Amino acid sequence: MRDLARDLSLLSINTATLKTLTLRQAVETLSRHGIRTIAPWRDRLAECGVKDAARLLADHGMAVSGLIRAGMFTSGDAARDDNRRAVDEAAAINARCLVLVAGGLAPQSRDLAAARGIVRDGMGALLPYARQAGIALAIEPLHPMYAADRACINTMAQANDLCDSLGTGLGIAIDVYHTWWDPDLKAQIARAGGKILAYHVNDWLVPTTDLLLDRGMMGDGVIDIRRIRAWVEDAGYAGPCEVEIFSAANWWKRDPDEVVRICIERFQSCC
Ligand code: ZN
């Protein structure tokens, strides 16, 4: 396994972790701490303007481990144009991948199988555009508690099946929060192999008090992050560990410099 304690270049911070900062503030904060990789959400990019964001990132020598997010294939026709815009944005900032969250049930529907079909077709339709732009799409399976409203792709096996059926240009973003419980995780990570495009870290708190906004800092919960990283690296993944923490009651309320300092400590000691 790679030695994280020696190499901050393997650490990326997702802007969701620094919720209160603009993109410029996030980039400047990370730069102060010697971190050179970031994963912006599209709302932060939009605030800044994509051209200015690209310049800002380049001026600070910031690599982009992923742009988050596109997808939402079950939400109707508007998703199609928005997803193409997201591909263009990912290309403009030279992102390693564009992360896709599938979308949940279609409006007024109880048909989960149909939703999964819509997702497959939507990804298939977006792929040629992304291939042409040179942007890899990374499907991120989300924990099944989000199947209704956010993502009907919930396991690594489903994500692998999509990659197998849709071909080149589609890979997987693995988030420990969404996948740690899966009894088939080790085998499915091995199966994914070179298709792993991103690796998100955080922790599962016990108890979790909010299904969306109560993720933990690495080391504060029950996920064996180091073990999962070993599987991911054994599968051939050589990219960064990206810290993505939604935490309305805790981390979002703290001083961002303190948050980044603790991210570094925990990255080195718990990941
Ligand atoms: Zn994630």
Boltz pocket constraint, residues with backbone or C-beta under 6 A from the ligand:
constraints:
  - pocket:
      binder: B
      contacts: [[A, 140], [A, 174], [A, 175], [A, 200], [A, 244]]
      max_distance: 6.0
